Structure formats: C-alpha cells, structure tokens
Amino acid sequence: MNILLIGHPGRFRDGLEAVLAAHSQVQTICCADNISVGLTMLWREQRPFLILIDGNQIELEPIDTIKQYSHSKLPLIFIADTLHQQEAAYAAGADAVLLRGFSKDSLYSTLNSFVHRIPAHTKLRAVA
C-alpha cells in the first residue's frame, strides 16, 4: 500500500515514517510538509492507498484539514493530541484517529483494518 504522510519534517515524522516502512503491506511513503503540498501529491501518478495526517504539525484545524481531503474518497487517519481534537477529527470525517503516544501495534492494527477492507463508514477508535 502507498501512504501519503502529511506533517512537518522532524523527529516525529521521521520515526513514524520508519515504523510505517517496517509494516509488511507498506510499499511507498510519500511525505508532504503541509496541506497544499499534500493536495498536490494526492493526484500524482502513484495515488496513495490512504492518507495519514499529523494533526499537531499542520496549519489548519482538524475539521478544515480533513475537509480538504474529503473529495479524495481515500481512507484518512488523523493523529490527534487531545480527546477534543480526536472528536473534532471524527466529526469532520476522519476514518480513524490515533491519539499521540499510540503504540506501533495500534498503528499497524489501524492500517491492517483498511487493508482488509473494513467499510469506510465504519469509524475506528484506535487509542494507545
């Protein structure tokens, strides 16, 4: 699976990218530093299987960010810092939300649920 990872460069994104790369189903990880670059990358030749957004590292509120990607019809996983941000992300249409501090197993479980085609209308509540 190809993943579009959106978030500012740094230790968290680098670590997340390394953990994603170790997942057996992940083939390509494309990183975007911000929302506008992510939107441009979304329609490139290698269309992602899903979108993963680091909510702490973006310039917009979760609702605005998720709405930017809703037209893509791709599964969207949002990384939230707080329960309030988690609820806002679900309300905006995120398919899954991970609370910062999540485990590798929680991330992999969430990814696997999309690989195994859980319907998009099913909301996944993955926490650390």
Residue pairs with C-beta under 8 A, 6 or more apart in sequence:
1 25
1 26
1 27
1 48
1 49
1 50
1 111
1 114
1 115
2 27
2 28
2 29
2 30
2 46
2 47
2 48
2 49
3 20
3 26
3 28
3 29
3 30
3 48
3 49
3 50
3 51
3 52
4 30
4 32
4 38
4 41
4 42
4 48
4 50
4 51
4 52
5 13
5 16
5 17
5 20
5 29
5 30
5 31
5 32
5 52
5 54
6 31
6 32
6 33
6 34
6 35
6 37
6 38
6 51
6 52
6 53
6 54
6 58
7 13
7 16
7 31
7 33
7 53
7 54
7 56
7 57
7 58
7 79
8 33
8 34
8 54
8 57
8 58
9 31
9 33
10 57
12 54
12 56
12 57
13 31
13 54
13 57
16 52
16 54
17 29
17 31
19 104
19 107
20 26
20 29
20 52
20 107
20 111
21 29
23 108
23 111
25 111
25 112
25 115
26 111
28 46
30 41
30 44
30 46
30 48
32 38
32 40
32 41
34 58
34 59
35 58
35 59
35 60
35 65
35 68
38 51
38 53
38 69
39 68
39 69
42 48
42 51
42 69
42 72
42 74
48 74
49 74
49 75
49 114
50 74
50 75
50 76
50 77
50 111
50 114
51 69
51 72
51 74
51 75
51 76
51 77
52 76
52 77
52 79
53 65
53 66
53 69
53 76
53 77
53 78
53 79
54 79
55 62
55 65
55 78
55 79
55 80
55 81
55 85
55 89
56 79
56 81
56 100
58 65
60 68
61 88
62 78
62 80
62 85
62 88
62 89
62 92
62 94
63 88
63 89
63 91
63 92
64 92
65 78
65 92
66 76
66 78
66 89
66 92
66 93
66 94
67 92
67 93
69 76
70 93
73 120
75 95
75 96
75 114
75 120
76 93
76 94
76 95
76 96
77 94
77 95
77 96
77 97
77 98
77 110
77 111
78 89
78 94
78 96
78 97
78 98
79 97
79 98
79 99
79 100
79 102
80 86
80 88
80 89
80 97
80 98
80 99
80 100
81 99
81 100
82 99
83 99
86 97
86 99
89 97
90 97
90 123
95 114
95 120
95 123
95 124
96 110
96 113
96 114
96 123
96 124
96 125
96 126
97 125
97 126
98 106
98 107
98 110
98 126
98 127
98 128
99 127
99 128
101 128
102 126
102 127
102 128
103 128
106 126
106 127
106 128
107 126
109 126
110 124
110 126
113 124
118 124
